[in-house]
Amino acid sequence: GGTGVEKDLKRAFTWYMKSANQDYARGLCSAGVCLAYGIGTKMDERAAAEMLRKSAEQGYPRCQYSLGLCYEYGKGVPQDDAVAVDWYRKAAEQNYSDAQCNLGFLIERGRGVPKDEKTAVFWYRKAAEQGALEAHCTLGGRYEYATGVEQNMTEAFSWYSKAAQEGLPRAQCALAYFYYAGLGTDKNLKTAFSWYEKAALQGYPRAQCNLGSFYEEGTGVERDPSKAFMWYMKAAQQGYAGGQCCAAYCLESGTGTDKDPAAAVMWYEKAAQQGHARAQCNLGYCYEIGNGTAKNPALAFSWYTKAAQQEYPHAQYCLGCCYDEAIGTKKDDRQAVSWYKKAAENGVPRAQFSLGQCYETGRGVAKDDAAAAIWYKKAAEQDY
């Protein structure tokens, strides 16, 4: 906008409407977009959808795609995935790459059409061949997770690389992980750090959290706890549960910042409410011992349970302790053994030792010295 003249959104909308009133497809489309987003005029989603429909029915692919969006998200029209698929398909068949991506997305999830992962990949590839960065990244993910194609980490790495080099932060974050884990390429921690940093600097919260982890642990860069905390907080402030949990741990332990148990509890709570298992477990511990908050055994038990049900090993051990020691619940030796066993099988040394004690004493399980010895040995092998 503003080419050769001063930018004036109201005047732009006026001229778009003059064109639209003559049923010119591009004018209808531009006026519809203005109405949809309140550009140069008051937002009116219903009027926008009607404008877009008139243009779409003339075969204009940008408007077919935009009308598909209206139906997918219920903007100005009743939400209807099947109708969204129809309009996306019309635009996709005219090689409109954004529509090809969205069509693939709905087909992959079986929304408005039978689920078909292979056909979804077909449309993602069509979009990628036209240079659509999101499609490059999405294809990388399909090869990584064997969705609609055979798993191929080299192919995944290649697609992620193309999008990452064009600046897409989601792809940069994925590429960083491939360098970190040595997937589809040689392991290179410094290069992994570099790609996480590129994505983090663009505000991508997952990359910010992972970059914090690299600084905290000294992975691919010199260890710097204060920078770790800074990046964790950037991710946390965007609502990223992993960042919230890591920031909370820093505040709880005084890693890279002053200790602030109350602030730690606040951030653990935010992450826990999003279903983050580690945060749920750590929040449970804060309630159990009264760190940063009043002691509340019942809440401790509740949060441990939520995390344990997500197969978080340390929470399984803590839940076993609750049943063993009547913390926030009635004492139940059999339940204690059940949860100790789950945690022990997941490699938690304290759980292995506690399970060994149960077998040795016959508490909650039949006495079995041989089984006790096995679990004691497993814990000892982990230097417990």
C-alpha positions in Angstrom: 0.0 0.0 0.0 1.0 3.6 -0.3 2.8 3.1 -3.7 3.4 6.6 -5.2 1.0 8.3 -2.8 0.7 8.7 0.9 -0.8 5.7 2.7 -4.5 6.2 3.4 -6.5 3.1 4.4 -9.9 4.8 4.3 -9.4 6.0 0.8 -8.1 2.6 -0.2 -11.2 0.9 1.1 -13.4 3.5 -0.7 -11.8 2.6 -4.1 -11.9 -1.1 -3.4 -15.7 -0.7 -2.8 -16.1 1.2 -6.1 -14.4 -1.7 -7.8 -16.4 -4.3 -5.8 -19.7 -2.6 -6.7 -18.8 -3.4 -10.3 -18.3 -7.1 -9.4 -14.6 -7.0 -10.1 -13.1 -10.1 -8.5 -10.0 -8.5 -7.1 -11.9 -5.5 -5.8 -14.4 -7.7 -4.1 -11.6 -9.7 -2.6 -9.7 -6.6 -1.3 -12.9 -5.0 0.1 -13.7 -8.3 1.8 -10.3 -8.5 3.4 -10.7 -4.9 4.6 -14.1 -5.7 6.2 -12.8 -8.9 7.7 -9.9 -7.1 9.5 -11.3 -3.6 10.0 -8.8 -2.1 7.5 -9.9 1.5 6.6 -13.4 0.7 7.8 -15.4 -0.9 10.6 -15.0 -4.6 10.9 -18.0 -6.6 9.6 -17.3 -10.3 9.2 -20.7 -11.1 7.6 -20.3 -8.4 5.0 -16.7 -9.6 4.4 -17.8 -13.2 3.9 -20.4 -12.1 1.4 -17.8 -10.0 -0.6 -15.4 -12.9 -0.5 -18.1 -15.3 -1.7 -18.9 -13.1 -4.8 -15.2 -13.0 -5.7 -14.6 -16.7 -5.0 -17.6 -17.7 -7.2 -15.8 -15.9 -10.1 -12.9 -18.3 -9.6 -10.5 -15.9 -7.9 -8.1 -18.2 -5.9 -7.1 -15.8 -3.2 -10.8 -15.3 -2.3 -11.6 -19.0 -2.5 -8.8 -19.5 0.1 -10.0 -16.6 2.2 -13.6 -17.9 2.1 -12.3 -21.3 3.2 -10.7 -19.5 6.2 -14.1 -18.0 7.0 -15.7 -21.4 7.1 -12.9 -23.1 8.9 -13.0 -20.6 11.8 -16.6 -19.6 11.6 -16.0 -15.9 10.7 -19.1 -14.3 9.3 -20.5 -17.7 8.4 -21.4 -20.9 10.3 -18.3 -22.9 11.0 -18.2 -25.8 8.5 -15.1 -27.8 7.8 -16.6 -29.6 4.8 -17.4 -26.3 3.1 -13.9 -25.0 4.0 -12.4 -28.1 2.3 -14.4 -27.4 -0.8 -13.2 -23.8 -1.1 -9.6 -24.7 -0.2 -9.7 -27.4 -2.9 -10.9 -24.9 -5.5 -8.0 -22.6 -4.7 -5.5 -25.4 -4.3 -6.3 -26.8 -7.8 -5.3 -23.3 -9.1 -1.9 -23.7 -7.4 -2.7 -21.3 -4.5 -0.1 -22.5 -2.0 -1.7 -21.3 1.2 -4.9 -23.2 0.2 -2.8 -26.3 -0.6 -1.3 -26.2 2.9 -4.7 -25.7 4.7 -6.3 -28.4 2.6 -3.6 -30.8 3.6 -4.0 -29.8 7.2 -7.8 -30.6 7.2 -7.4 -33.8 5.2 -4.6 -35.0 7.5 -6.9 -34.6 10.5 -10.1 -35.9 8.9 -11.9 -32.6 9.3 -14.7 -32.1 6.8 -13.4 -35.1 4.8 -12.2 -38.6 5.5 -8.8 -38.7 7.0 -6.1 -39.4 4.5 -2.5 -38.8 5.5 -1.0 -39.6 2.1 -3.3 -37.2 0.2 -2.4 -34.6 2.8 1.3 -35.0 2.0 0.5 -34.7 -1.7 -0.9 -31.2 -1.0 1.9 -30.2 1.3 4.4 -31.2 -1.4 2.5 -29.2 -4.0 2.7 -26.1 -1.7 6.4 -26.8 -0.9 7.3 -27.0 -4.6 6.0 -23.4 -4.9 8.3 -22.3 -2.1 5.7 -22.2 0.8 7.9 -22.2 3.9 5.3 -23.6 6.2 4.8 -26.5 3.8 8.6 -27.2 3.8 8.5 -27.4 7.6 5.3 -29.4 7.7 6.8 -31.9 5.2 9.8 -32.2 7.4 7.6 -33.1 10.3 5.8 -35.8 8.2 9.1 -37.5 7.4 10.2 -37.2 11.0 7.1 -38.8 12.4 6.2 -41.1 9.5 2.9 -39.5 8.8 1.7 -40.3 5.3 5.2 -41.3 4.3 7.9 -43.7 5.4 10.1 -42.3 8.2 13.2 -40.7 6.7 15.3 -38.5 8.9 17.5 -37.4 6.0 14.5 -36.1 4.1 13.1 -34.5 7.2 16.4 -32.7 7.8 16.5 -31.5 4.2 13.0 -30.0 4.3 13.6 -28.4 7.7 16.8 -26.9 6.4 15.1 -25.3 3.4 12.6 -23.5 5.6 15.1 -22.7 8.3 17.5 -21.0 5.9 14.6 -18.8 4.7 14.0 -17.7 8.3 11.0 -19.7 9.5 11.5 -20.0 13.3 9.5 -23.3 13.7 11.8 -24.9 11.2 14.9 -23.4 12.8 13.9 -24.9 16.1 13.3 -28.3 14.5 16.6 -28.1 12.7 18.4 -27.3 15.9 17.0 -30.4 17.5 18.2 -32.5 14.6 21.8 -31.2 15.1 21.5 -31.7 18.8 20.3 -35.3 18.5 22.3 -36.2 15.3 19.2 -37.0 13.3 19.6 -37.0 9.5 23.0 -35.3 10.0 26.1 -35.4 12.2 25.6 -34.3 15.8 26.8 -30.7 16.2 26.0 -29.0 19.5 27.4 -25.6 18.5 25.3 -25.6 15.3 22.3 -26.7 17.3 22.8 -23.7 19.6 23.1 -21.4 16.6 19.8 -22.5 15.2 18.0 -22.3 18.5 19.4 -18.8 18.9 18.1 -17.7 15.5 14.6 -19.0 16.3 14.7 -17.6 19.8 15.6 -14.1 18.6 12.5 -14.2 16.4 10.5 -14.8 19.6 9.7 -18.5 19.1 9.0 -19.7 22.6 10.0 -23.3 22.3 13.4 -22.3 21.0 13.8 -19.7 23.7 13.2 -22.4 26.3 15.7 -24.8 24.6 18.2 -22.0 24.3 17.8 -21.5 28.0 18.5 -25.1 28.6 21.7 -24.9 26.5 22.9 -22.0 28.6 21.9 -23.7 31.9 23.8 -26.9 31.0 26.6 -25.4 29.0 25.6 -27.3 25.8 27.2 -25.9 22.7 28.0 -22.7 24.5 29.7 -21.6 27.8 27.5 -22.2 30.8 25.6 -19.0 31.8 22.8 -19.5 34.4 21.7 -15.8 34.2 21.2 -16.0 30.4 19.4 -19.3 30.9 16.9 -17.7 33.3 16.5 -14.7 30.9 15.5 -17.0 28.0 13.3 -19.2 30.2 11.5 -16.0 31.3 11.0 -14.9 27.7 9.3 -18.2 26.8 7.4 -18.2 30.1 6.0 -14.7 29.4 4.6 -16.0 26.1 2.7 -18.7 28.0 5.0 -21.5 27.0 4.5 -24.2 29.7 8.1 -25.6 29.4 9.5 -22.1 29.8 7.3 -21.4 32.8 8.4 -24.6 34.5 12.1 -23.9 33.9 11.8 -20.3 35.1 10.0 -21.6 38.2 12.8 -24.0 38.9 15.4 -21.2 38.6 13.4 -19.1 41.0 13.0 -22.0 43.4 16.7 -23.0 43.3 18.3 -19.6 42.8 19.7 -20.6 39.4 20.7 -17.5 37.4 18.5 -15.3 39.7 17.7 -14.6 43.3 15.6 -17.3 45.1 11.9 -16.4 45.1 9.8 -19.4 46.2 6.5 -17.5 45.9 7.3 -16.5 42.3 8.3 -20.1 41.6 5.0 -21.4 42.8 3.2 -18.8 40.6 5.0 -20.0 37.5 4.7 -23.7 38.4 1.0 -23.1 38.8 0.7 -21.5 35.3 2.6 -24.4 33.7 0.7 -27.1 35.8 -2.6 -25.7 34.7 -1.5 -26.3 31.1 -0.9 -29.9 31.9 2.9 -29.8 32.1 3.8 -32.9 34.1 7.1 -31.8 35.6 5.5 -28.5 36.8 2.6 -30.5 38.3 5.1 -32.6 40.2 7.2 -29.7 41.4 4.1 -27.8 42.4 3.0 -30.8 44.4 6.3 -30.8 46.2 6.0 -27.1 47.0 2.6 -27.8 48.6 3.9 -30.8 50.4 6.8 -29.0 52.2 5.3 -25.5 52.2 7.9 -23.9 50.0 6.6 -20.5 48.6 3.1 -21.3 49.8 1.3 -22.7 52.8 1.6 -26.4 53.3 -1.3 -28.3 51.8 -1.0 -32.1 51.7 -4.3 -32.5 49.8 -3.2 -30.3 47.0 0.2 -31.9 47.0 -1.5 -35.3 46.5 -3.7 -33.9 43.8 -0.9 -32.5 41.7 1.3 -35.6 42.2 -1.6 -37.6 40.9 -2.1 -35.5 37.8 1.6 -35.7 36.9 1.8 -39.5 37.7 -1.2 -40.2 35.5 0.9 -38.6 32.7 3.6 -41.2 33.3 6.0 -38.7 34.9 8.4 -41.0 36.8 9.3 -38.8 39.7 5.6 -38.0 40.4 4.9 -41.7 40.4 7.5 -42.0 43.2 6.1 -39.1 45.1 2.5 -40.4 44.8 3.8 -43.7 46.2 5.2 -41.8 49.1 1.8 -40.1 49.7 0.1 -43.5 49.9 3.0 -44.9 52.0 3.0 -42.0 54.5 -0.6 -40.8 54.4 0.2 -37.5 52.8 -3.0 -35.8 51.6 -4.7 -39.2 51.4 -5.3 -42.4 53.5 -2.4 -44.7 54.0 -2.6 -47.6 51.4 0.4 -49.9 51.2 -0.8 -51.7 48.1 -1.3 -48.4 46.2 2.2 -47.3 47.5 3.8 -50.4 46.0 1.9 -50.0 42.8 3.2 -46.5 42.3 6.7 -47.3 43.5 6.8 -50.1 41.0 5.8 -47.8 38.1 8.5 -45.3 39.1 11.1 -48.0 39.7 10.4 -49.5 36.2 10.9 -46.0 34.8 14.4 -45.9 36.4 13.8 -43.7 39.6 16.5 -44.9 42.1 14.6 -43.8 45.2 11.6 -45.7 44.0 13.7 -48.8 43.3 15.0 -48.6 46.9 11.6 -48.1 48.4 10.2 -50.9 46.4 13.0 -53.1 47.6 12.1 -52.2 51.2 8.4 -53.2 50.5 9.5 -56.6 49.3 12.0 -57.0 52.2 9.3 -56.2 54.8 6.3 -57.6 53.0 4.6 -54.2 53.2 1.8 -53.9 50.6 3.2 -57.0 48.8 4.2 -60.5 49.6 7.6 -60.7 51.3 10.2 -61.6 48.7 13.9 -61.3 49.6 15.0 -62.1 46.0 12.9 -59.4 44.6 14.1 -57.0 47.3 17.7 -57.8 46.3 17.0 -57.1 42.6 15.5 -53.7 43.3 18.2 -52.7 45.8 20.8 -53.7 43.2 19.2 -51.5 40.5 19.2 -48.6 42.9 22.8 -49.2 43.9 23.9 -49.3 40.2 22.6 -45.7 40.0 24.8 -44.8 43.0 21.8 -44.5 45.3 
